């Protein structure tokens, strides 16, 4: 793959500014007509969140909510929402980025305080539903903690670095998936697949053992539950470069969930698209691997078992693989970490386990 970047980041910034201006004009028009300002948006209540087999992720239903300054209980969240839109517009206009933590503290300078960061985060999510865009389109990001390594050349679009190119094998620890990388354009790659890895230790081992060369792979560290920016980046690698995605997690119900969120998203992001990779595959560690490879393991806790029963009721886990592995976890009542393969030697997971799993999903 070798192409000239389209600068999608510039297009998203332009669209974000357009929608924010439209919101401002609508509110100003309401006040000009001596009407109490109000905003209507899709409800994010659990009763309005549904799993859609068509798009293979959670979506919002038709229920709407209205926040009006006529209602004294709505004045605080409405004011916070309008301020968040103003702050987002400033970020877009100035081509700056912010973190969720920055948003929380910045509000205090404008005397629009939040009682805590969860309240601030919730208002940013409300803004997403109003605008039909993600917070990343407004340049609001969480703290960076995931990374990528492999033969992919990107072109930066952020101010001061526009047009500069970088190959993601430039640093042996991988490149952090932060705002600059998230908004970069893909120029060229020799990769044939993406391998997403839950644990930092295994990510480092794969780099040391040149998995990226042996399997023509881009290696992505999710560092536990993949941040939204990382899930969007994986989505882009799959859609724009047509690369299959393979997910490797610990062998427990939480690892299963980490994989499923990459595949079909979460209820908290039901109002967004482009965060899921429905054709990605969960390659392990499976419960059957714990048995087949005789892996060192720990007993499932009561919390683990309860989680497995919850997954069994979840519509997303109806596939044969998921059903089989949930059943096996409950049967053996054991769990194992990715590092457990080290009992057979430091390179066993690369030399034996990885090729066997990739062959199964070819």
N, C-alpha and C positions, 0 to 999 in steps of 0.2 A: 504494500500500500504506500503510495506517494502522491500527495495532492497539495494544492494550494489552499491554505486555511480560509474559511469564510468569515472569520471574526464574529461568531455567534454571540460572543459576550457583548459586543457593541450593539447588536440587534436586541438582545434582552434588556440591556440598559435603556435603550430608546423606548422599548415597549413599557418598561416599568415607569419611566417618567411620564409617558403618555397616559397610563392608567391612573397614576397618582394625581396628575393635573385634572383629569376628568372627575375624580373624587372631590378634589378641592372646589372645582367649579360647581359641582352639584350641591355641596354644602353651602357655598356662598350664595347660590341662587335661592336656596331655601330661606336663608336669613333675609335676603333682599325682599322676599315675598312675605316677610314677617311670620315665617313658619318656624317652629322649633326644629333645629337641625336633627336629623335622624339618619341612621344607616341600617340597611337591611343586608343580611348575610345568611349563608347556609348554617343550619344548626349543627354543632359538633357533639351533640348529646349521643350517648350510646344507643338510644332508640332510633337514631337517624344514620347509623353506620351499618353498612351491609357489605357482605362479601359478594363480588361480582365474578361469576365464572367466565364472563365474556372478556373482561380485561385482566382477570386473574389477580385481583387485589381488592382491598377494601375501598368502598366509595361512599360518598354522602348521599342520602336520600333527598327528597323534595322539600322536607320541612325547613322553613326559614324562621329566623328570629329578627326582631327589630329593636334597635336601641335608639331611644329618643330622649332628648334633653327635657322633654315635657315630664318625663318620669324621673323623680328625684333619685331613685335607685340606679338609674342608668347614667346619671351625669358623670360619675367617676370613671366607669369603664369607657364611656363614649369619649370623654376628654383624653383619656390615656391612649385610646385608639387613634384619635386625630393627631395627637402629638407624635405617636409612632409613625404615622404616615408622613408627617412633616420631617421627622428625623431621617426617614428612609429617602425622602426626596433630596435632602441635603447630601446624603451619602452618594446617591446616584449622580447628582449634579457635579459634585466635587471629585467623583471617581475615587472615593475612599471606601475602606472596609471597616467593619466593626464586629465585635463579638457580642454574644448574648449578654455577657457580663457587663460590657461597655454600655449597652443599651440601658441596663438597670441603673447604673450610676449616672449616666448622662441625663436621665430624666430629672434627677435632683437639681441639676443646674437650671432647669426650666420650671422648677417648682411644680413638677408633675410626678410626685413620688409614687413608688410602688411599695407595698408592705414587705415584699420579698421578691427574689428572682423568679420563682415559679409564676407569680402573678404577672411579672414583666414578660416572661416567655409566652404565657397564655395570650397576652395582648398581641404579641408579634404573630402568633398563630392565627388570631382573629383577623389581623391585617392580611395574611395570606389568603384566607377564605374570601375576604371582601374583594381583593385584587385579582384572585385567580392566578397568582404567581407564588413562587416559593421565597422564603426569606433570603436564600442565597442570591436570588435575582435582585434583591434590594441590598446585597452586599453585607448581610448579617450572617455571621458564621459562629459555630461553637469553637471551643479550643481544639487545636490540631492534635491528633494522636495516632492517625493511621499513616501508612506509607505505601510506596510503590517502587518496584525495581524491575528493570528489563529494557529491552531494545525498543524504545518508543521515543521518537523525537517530537518535541512539542514546541509550539511558538507562543510566547507570552503575549497577552493583550493588555496587561496592567500598565498604568502610566510609568514612564521611565524605563520600561523593559519591552515596549511594543516592538515586535519584529525579531526580538532576540530568540534564538533557538537553543534548546538543551536536550541532550539525550539522557534518559532516566536511568542509565547505568553509570552516571557521572559520580555517584557517591556510593561507597560500599555498604552503607547502612540504609540505603533507599532514600527516596525523596518524600518529604512530608506532603500529604495531600491537603494543602491549605488553599486560601482564596486565589492566589496567583496561579497555582497549578490547576485548580478546579475550572478556572475561566480560560485556560490556555486552549489553543487549537491543536489538533493532531496533524502532524506533517507526514511522518512515515514510520513504519514498523515492519519487522520481519516476524513478529509473533504470530503463532497459530492458535493461542488460547490464553485465558486468564486463569490463574490459580489464586483464589482468595483464601487466606490463612488466618485463623483466629489468634494464634499465639505468637508473640514476638520471638521467642526462642526458636520456634520452627521456621519462621520467616528468615531469620539469620542463618539457620542451618541450610535452608534451601539455596540461599545466595552463596554460601561457602562451598556447597556441593554443585554449584553451577546448574541448578535445575532450569534456570532461564535459558541456558544454551542446550542442554540435553533434550528439553521438551519444547523449545521455541516458545517460551511462556513469559507472560508478564506476571510478576508476583505482587500481590496486594495484601498488605497486613491490615486486618480489620481492627485489631486490638480489642477483642471482645465484640460487643454489639457494634456493627459498623455505623459510624456517624453518617448523617444524611448526605453530607458532601461526598463521602466515599461511596455510598450506595448510588448516588447520581453519577459519579465517575465510572463505576463499574457498568452502569446502564449505558453510558456513552461508549465505553469500550466494546460492549456487546452490539449496540445498534449501529454506531458509526463505522466501526472496523470489522463488524461481523465476526467477532471472536467468541467462541463458546466459553462459558464460565464454569469453573469447577470449584466447589467450596469444601474446605477441610476444617473441621471443628473438633473440639473435645467430644468424647463419647458419653454424652449425658443429655437430659432433656433441654438444658439451656443451650447446648451446642446446636441441637436440632432447631431451636427457636432462632438462633443467630443466622443459621442458613435460610430459614423460612422468611425472615424479614428481608433478606437480600432478594429472595425470589419473588415474594408477593407483598412486601411492605408491611405496614403496621396500621392499626386503627387510628393512631394519633396523626397519621399523615394521609388519612382517607381523602382529604380534599386536594391532594397533589398527585400528579403523574410524574413520570421520568425518574422515579426513585426505585423502581422495581426491575428485575431481570427475570421474567417468568420462565425462560428456558434454561436458566442456570441449574446445575445439578449438585446435590449434596452427596459428596463422595466419601464421607466418613468423618470421624471414627464412628462406625456403626456398633450397635449392640452385638450383632453377629460377628463383628471383628474381634470383640473382646473374647468371644468363645473360640473362634477359628484360629486366632493368633495367640491364644492363651496369655493375654495381656495382664500385667499387674493392675489390680483394680481396687476400688473402695466400694463399700456398701452404699446403696442409695439411701438417702435420708427420707424422712417422712415428707419433707417439703418437695424433694425430687419426685417422689411417687405421686403426690398430689398434682404436681405439674404435669406429669405424664397423663394422668386421667383428664386434666384440662385439655391437653393437646388432642387426646382421643376424641373429645367433643367438638374440636375446632374443624370447621369445614375444609380448611386449607390442607389438613393432614389426611385426606381421604384416599390418597394414592396408595398403591400396593406397597411401595418401599416404606413409606412412613408408617403405615399400619403394621407392617411386619416388624419394623424396628421398635416401635412402641411396645408391641406385644412381647418382643424378646427382652427389652429392658425390664419390663414388669415380671417376666419369668425368671431371669437370672438375678434381678435386684442388685446389679453391679453397674459401675461407671468407671471410665478410664480416660486419662488425659492423652493428648497427642504424643507427649514425651515418653509414654509407656513403651513405645517401640524401641527405645534405646536399650532395653534389656537384651536385644539381639545385636547390639553394636550401633555406633553413632550414625552409620550411613544406611542402616537397614531400611529405614522409612523411605529413603530416596531410591535405593537400589532395588527393593523388592515390593514394598507396599504401594508406593505411588504409581509405578507402571501398571501394576495389577488393577488398581482402581481406575486409572484412566482408560485402560483397555476395555473395562466393563461398560463404559459409557460412550465409547466410540460409535 
